[in-house]
């Protein structure tokens, strides 16, 4: 081999050693794109850049289809609802003239047994009169029913309503409330109201649970009164 040919061979060999393989060049290019970020690529594509930076469009007509707006309210109130715990000993606004001593309770309390296990006012009303099951099963629940009681059997003056239901079709009203007054005062107040309005009054009791009920023609009422822990009274009032 001549000297010139030998030198040419050495030059070609050195050039081949210094050149990176094509696969290595591809990896180097990918590394540069990752380390430099996507911005240069986006700048080469104006449509992609605009799509990423533009504000998200919302169709107001479809916002009402969100899950928060399609959940239906319950058909009955929460049976575990708890009335206000802090009733205190505030005045109830009742004067001695508003009270009439309730007759002593008779030993048996069939009304108490009817109420056992009733989780809602509608169920309590249904158990009072099996013949009015359809009426009680069709009650609607709203605090507004507490303002639609008859004048002869209204809410106790300091009542804090916890549940109310009614049915105009059969004239049923049912209200649950809590009061700071003791059971005896609640019963004496209702006894005075109903007897002055011409209702009869029958007092039953089973332990701490008291029931005052009566009728006037086709009208009827029932007052369930039970002492609350810490003072006051829980009351369920049914009127038809």
C-alpha positions as a Markdown table, in Angstrom:
| # | Residue | x | y | z |
|---|---|---|---|---|
| 1 | Unk | 0.0 | 0.0 | 0.0 |
| 2 | Unk | 1.3 | 3.4 | -0.9 |
| 3 | Unk | 1.8 | 6.1 | 1.7 |
| 4 | Unk | -1.1 | 8.2 | 0.3 |
| 5 | Unk | -3.5 | 5.4 | 0.4 |
| 6 | Unk | -2.5 | 4.5 | 4.0 |
| 7 | Unk | -3.1 | 8.1 | 5.1 |
| 8 | Unk | -6.6 | 8.1 | 3.5 |
| 9 | Unk | -7.5 | 4.9 | 5.2 |
| 10 | Unk | -6.5 | 6.3 | 8.6 |
| 11 | Unk | -8.5 | 9.5 | 8.0 |
| 12 | Unk | -11.7 | 7.6 | 7.1 |
| 13 | Unk | -11.3 | 5.4 | 10.2 |
| 14 | Unk | -11.0 | 8.4 | 12.5 |
| 15 | Unk | -14.0 | 10.0 | 10.9 |
| 16 | Unk | -16.1 | 6.9 | 11.5 |
| 17 | Unk | -15.1 | 6.7 | 15.1 |
| 18 | Unk | -16.1 | 10.3 | 15.9 |
| 19 | Unk | -19.6 | 10.1 | 14.3 |
| 20 | Unk | -22.5 | 9.0 | 16.7 |
| 21 | Unk | -24.8 | 6.3 | 15.4 |
| 22 | Unk | -28.2 | 7.3 | 14.1 |
| 23 | Unk | -30.0 | 5.8 | 17.0 |
| 24 | Unk | -27.9 | 7.8 | 19.5 |
| 25 | Unk | -28.8 | 11.0 | 17.5 |
| 26 | Unk | -32.5 | 10.2 | 17.8 |
| 27 | Unk | -32.1 | 9.8 | 21.6 |
| 28 | Unk | -30.2 | 13.1 | 21.9 |
| 29 | Unk | -32.9 | 14.9 | 20.0 |
| 30 | Unk | -35.6 | 13.5 | 22.3 |
| 31 | Unk | -33.7 | 14.5 | 25.4 |
| 32 | Unk | -33.4 | 18.1 | 24.1 |
| 33 | Unk | -37.2 | 18.3 | 23.5 |
| 34 | Unk | -37.9 | 16.9 | 27.0 |
| 35 | Unk | -35.5 | 19.2 | 28.8 |
| 36 | Unk | -36.5 | 22.3 | 26.8 |
| 37 | Unk | -40.2 | 21.7 | 27.3 |
| 38 | Unk | -43.1 | 21.7 | 24.8 |
| 39 | Unk | -43.2 | 25.4 | 24.2 |
| 40 | Unk | -41.0 | 25.4 | 21.1 |
| 41 | Unk | -43.2 | 22.7 | 19.6 |
| 42 | Unk | -46.4 | 24.6 | 20.4 |
| 43 | Unk | -44.9 | 27.7 | 18.8 |
| 44 | Unk | -44.6 | 25.8 | 15.6 |
| 45 | Unk | -48.3 | 24.9 | 15.8 |
| 46 | Unk | -50.4 | 28.0 | 16.5 |
| 47 | Unk | -53.7 | 26.0 | 16.5 |
| 48 | Unk | -52.5 | 23.8 | 19.3 |
| 49 | Unk | -51.2 | 26.7 | 21.3 |
| 50 | Unk | -54.5 | 28.5 | 21.1 |
| 51 | Unk | -56.4 | 25.4 | 22.1 |
| 52 | Unk | -54.3 | 25.0 | 25.2 |
| 53 | Unk | -54.5 | 28.7 | 26.3 |
| 54 | Unk | -58.1 | 29.5 | 25.5 |
| 55 | Unk | -60.8 | 29.6 | 28.2 |
| 56 | Unk | -62.9 | 26.5 | 28.6 |
| 57 | Unk | -66.4 | 27.0 | 27.1 |
| 58 | Unk | -69.5 | 26.1 | 29.2 |
| 59 | Unk | -73.0 | 25.7 | 27.8 |
| 60 | Unk | -75.4 | 27.2 | 30.4 |
| 61 | Unk | -78.2 | 25.1 | 29.0 |
| 62 | Unk | -76.4 | 22.0 | 30.1 |
| 63 | Unk | -75.3 | 23.0 | 33.6 |
| 64 | Unk | -78.7 | 22.0 | 35.0 |
| 65 | Unk | -77.9 | 18.4 | 33.9 |
| 66 | Unk | -75.1 | 18.2 | 36.5 |
| 67 | Unk | -75.5 | 15.5 | 39.1 |
| 68 | Unk | -76.0 | 18.1 | 41.9 |
| 69 | Unk | -79.2 | 19.2 | 40.2 |
| 70 | Unk | -80.7 | 15.8 | 39.3 |
| 71 | Unk | -80.7 | 14.3 | 42.8 |
| 72 | Unk | -84.3 | 14.1 | 43.9 |
| 73 | Unk | -85.2 | 15.2 | 47.5 |
| 74 | Unk | -86.3 | 12.4 | 49.8 |
| 75 | Unk | -90.0 | 11.5 | 49.9 |
| 76 | Unk | -89.9 | 11.5 | 53.7 |
| 77 | Unk | -87.9 | 13.4 | 56.3 |
| 78 | Unk | -84.9 | 11.9 | 58.1 |
| 79 | Unk | -86.2 | 9.7 | 60.9 |
| 80 | Unk | -83.1 | 10.4 | 62.9 |
| 81 | Unk | -83.6 | 14.2 | 62.9 |
| 82 | Unk | -82.8 | 15.7 | 66.2 |
| 83 | Unk | -84.6 | 18.8 | 67.6 |
| 84 | Unk | -82.6 | 21.8 | 69.0 |
| 85 | Unk | -80.7 | 20.6 | 72.1 |
| 86 | Unk | -80.4 | 23.9 | 73.9 |
| 87 | Unk | -83.9 | 25.0 | 74.9 |
| 88 | Unk | -82.8 | 26.5 | 78.1 |
| 89 | Unk | -85.3 | 27.7 | 80.7 |
| 90 | Unk | -86.6 | 30.8 | 78.8 |
| 91 | Unk | -90.1 | 32.0 | 79.5 |
| 92 | Unk | -92.8 | 30.3 | 77.3 |
| 93 | Unk | -95.2 | 33.3 | 77.3 |
| 94 | Unk | -98.0 | 31.3 | 79.0 |
| 95 | Unk | -99.9 | 32.8 | 81.9 |
| 96 | Unk | -101.8 | 31.0 | 84.7 |
| 97 | Unk | -105.1 | 32.0 | 82.9 |
| 98 | Unk | -104.0 | 30.0 | 79.9 |
| 99 | Unk | -103.8 | 26.7 | 81.9 |
| 100 | Unk | -106.4 | 24.2 | 83.1 |
| 101 | Unk | -105.4 | 21.2 | 85.2 |
| 102 | Unk | -105.4 | 18.0 | 83.2 |
| 103 | Unk | -107.3 | 15.1 | 84.8 |
| 104 | Unk | -105.2 | 12.3 | 86.2 |
| 105 | Unk | -104.1 | 9.8 | 83.6 |
| 106 | Unk | -105.7 | 6.4 | 83.5 |
| 107 | Unk | -103.4 | 3.4 | 83.8 |
| 108 | Unk | -103.8 | 1.9 | 80.4 |
| 109 | Unk | -102.3 | 3.7 | 77.4 |
| 110 | Unk | -103.4 | 2.2 | 74.1 |
| 111 | Unk | -102.4 | 5.4 | 72.3 |
| 112 | Unk | -98.9 | 4.9 | 73.5 |
| 113 | Unk | -98.7 | 1.4 | 72.0 |
| 114 | Unk | -100.0 | 2.7 | 68.7 |
| 115 | Unk | -97.1 | 5.2 | 68.6 |
| 116 | Unk | -94.4 | 2.6 | 69.3 |
| 117 | Unk | -92.1 | 2.3 | 66.3 |
| 118 | Unk | -93.6 | 5.1 | 64.3 |
| 119 | Unk | -90.7 | 6.9 | 62.6 |
| 120 | Unk | -92.6 | 9.7 | 60.9 |
| 121 | Unk | -95.6 | 11.8 | 61.6 |
| 122 | Unk | -97.4 | 10.2 | 58.6 |
| 123 | Unk | -96.9 | 6.7 | 60.1 |
| 124 | Unk | -98.0 | 8.0 | 63.5 |
| 125 | Unk | -101.2 | 9.4 | 62.0 |
| 126 | Unk | -101.9 | 6.2 | 60.1 |
| 127 | Unk | -101.7 | 4.2 | 63.3 |
| 128 | Unk | -104.2 | 6.5 | 65.0 |
| 129 | Unk | -107.0 | 5.5 | 62.6 |
| 130 | Unk | -106.6 | 2.5 | 60.3 |
| 131 | Unk | -109.5 | 3.8 | 58.3 |
| 132 | Unk | -107.5 | 6.9 | 57.3 |
| 133 | Unk | -104.5 | 5.0 | 56.0 |
| 134 | Unk | -104.8 | 6.5 | 52.5 |
| 135 | Unk | -104.9 | 10.0 | 54.0 |
| 136 | Unk | -101.9 | 9.5 | 56.2 |
| 137 | Unk | -99.9 | 7.8 | 53.4 |
| 138 | Unk | -100.4 | 10.8 | 51.1 |
| 139 | Unk | -99.1 | 13.6 | 53.5 |
| 140 | Unk | -96.5 | 16.0 | 52.3 |
| 141 | Unk | -93.7 | 17.3 | 54.5 |
| 142 | Unk | -93.1 | 21.0 | 55.0 |
| 143 | Unk | -92.6 | 23.4 | 57.9 |
| 144 | Unk | -95.4 | 25.4 | 56.5 |
| 145 | Unk | -98.0 | 22.9 | 57.8 |
| 146 | Unk | -97.1 | 24.1 | 61.3 |
| 147 | Unk | -98.8 | 27.5 | 60.4 |
| 148 | Unk | -102.0 | 25.8 | 59.2 |
| 149 | Unk | -103.2 | 24.2 | 62.4 |
| 150 | Unk | -106.8 | 25.1 | 63.5 |
| 151 | Unk | -107.2 | 27.9 | 66.0 |
| 152 | Unk | -108.6 | 25.5 | 68.6 |
| 153 | Unk | -105.5 | 23.3 | 68.6 |
| 154 | Unk | -102.5 | 25.6 | 67.8 |
| 155 | Unk | -98.8 | 25.3 | 68.5 |
| 156 | Unk | -97.6 | 25.9 | 72.0 |
| 157 | Unk | -96.3 | 29.5 | 72.3 |
| 158 | Unk | -92.5 | 28.6 | 72.4 |
| 159 | Unk | -92.7 | 25.6 | 70.1 |
| 160 | Unk | -89.6 | 24.9 | 68.0 |
| 161 | Unk | -90.9 | 22.9 | 65.1 |
| 162 | Unk | -88.8 | 19.9 | 64.1 |
| 163 | Unk | -91.1 | 18.2 | 61.6 |
| 164 | Unk | -94.5 | 19.1 | 60.0 |
| 165 | Unk | -96.8 | 17.3 | 57.6 |
| 166 | Unk | -100.3 | 17.6 | 56.3 |
| 167 | Unk | -102.9 | 16.6 | 53.7 |
| 168 | Unk | -105.6 | 19.1 | 52.7 |
| 169 | Unk | -107.6 | 16.4 | 51.0 |
| 170 | Unk | -108.6 | 14.9 | 54.4 |
| 171 | Unk | -107.8 | 17.9 | 56.7 |
| 172 | Unk | -104.9 | 16.2 | 58.4 |
| 173 | Unk | -102.2 | 18.3 | 60.2 |
| 174 | Unk | -99.2 | 16.7 | 62.1 |
| 175 | Unk | -96.5 | 18.7 | 63.8 |
| 176 | Unk | -93.5 | 17.6 | 65.9 |
| 177 | Unk | -91.9 | 20.3 | 68.1 |
| 178 | Unk | -89.8 | 20.9 | 71.2 |
| 179 | Unk | -90.6 | 23.2 | 74.1 |
| 180 | Unk | -88.8 | 24.4 | 77.2 |
| 181 | Unk | -92.0 | 23.9 | 79.3 |
| 182 | Unk | -92.4 | 20.7 | 81.3 |
| 183 | Unk | -94.8 | 18.0 | 80.3 |
| 184 | Unk | -97.5 | 19.0 | 82.9 |
| 185 | Unk | -97.5 | 22.6 | 81.7 |
| 186 | Unk | -97.9 | 21.5 | 78.1 |
| 187 | Unk | -100.8 | 19.2 | 78.9 |
| 188 | Unk | -102.6 | 21.8 | 81.0 |
| 189 | Unk | -102.2 | 24.4 | 78.2 |
| 190 | Unk | -103.7 | 22.1 | 75.6 |
| 191 | Unk | -106.4 | 20.9 | 78.0 |
| 192 | Unk | -107.5 | 24.4 | 78.5 |
| 193 | Unk | -107.6 | 25.2 | 74.7 |
| 194 | Unk | -109.4 | 22.1 | 73.6 |
| 195 | Unk | -112.1 | 22.0 | 76.3 |
| 196 | Unk | -112.9 | 25.7 | 75.7 |
| 197 | Unk | -113.3 | 24.8 | 72.0 |
| 198 | Unk | -115.8 | 22.0 | 72.8 |
| 199 | Unk | -113.5 | 19.0 | 72.5 |
| 200 | Unk | -113.4 | 16.1 | 74.9 |
| 201 | Unk | -110.2 | 15.3 | 76.7 |
| 202 | Unk | -108.8 | 11.9 | 77.7 |
| 203 | Unk | -105.5 | 11.6 | 79.4 |
| 204 | Unk | -103.4 | 8.4 | 79.2 |
| 205 | Unk | -99.9 | 7.7 | 80.3 |
| 206 | Unk | -97.2 | 5.0 | 80.1 |
| 207 | Unk | -94.2 | 5.9 | 82.3 |
| 208 | Unk | -93.0 | 9.3 | 81.2 |
| 209 | Unk | -95.0 | 9.3 | 78.0 |
| 210 | Unk | -98.3 | 11.2 | 78.2 |
| 211 | Unk | -101.1 | 11.4 | 75.6 |
| 212 | Unk | -104.0 | 13.8 | 75.6 |
| 213 | Unk | -106.7 | 13.2 | 73.0 |
| 214 | Unk | -110.3 | 13.9 | 72.2 |
| 215 | Unk | -113.0 | 14.6 | 69.6 |
| 216 | Unk | -115.6 | 17.2 | 68.7 |
| 217 | Unk | -118.0 | 15.8 | 66.2 |
| 218 | Unk | -115.9 | 14.5 | 63.3 |
| 219 | Unk | -112.9 | 16.4 | 64.4 |
| 220 | Unk | -110.1 | 14.9 | 66.5 |
| 221 | Unk | -106.8 | 15.7 | 68.1 |
| 222 | Unk | -104.0 | 13.8 | 69.9 |
| 223 | Unk | -101.1 | 15.4 | 71.8 |
| 224 | Unk | -98.1 | 13.2 | 72.6 |
| 225 | Unk | -95.8 | 14.7 | 75.2 |
| 226 | Unk | -92.5 | 13.2 | 76.5 |
| 227 | Unk | -89.8 | 14.8 | 78.7 |
| 228 | Unk | -86.6 | 15.7 | 77.0 |
| 229 | Unk | -83.2 | 14.9 | 78.6 |
| 230 | Unk | -82.0 | 18.1 | 80.2 |
| 231 | Unk | -85.4 | 19.7 | 80.5 |
| 232 | Unk | -88.3 | 20.6 | 78.3 |
| 233 | Unk | -90.7 | 18.4 | 76.3 |
| 234 | Unk | -90.9 | 16.7 | 72.9 |
| 235 | Unk | -94.4 | 16.9 | 71.5 |
| 236 | Unk | -96.1 | 15.3 | 68.5 |
| 237 | Unk | -99.5 | 17.0 | 67.7 |
| 238 | Unk | -102.0 | 15.4 | 65.4 |
| 239 | Unk | -105.2 | 17.2 | 64.3 |
| 240 | Unk | -107.9 | 16.2 | 61.9 |
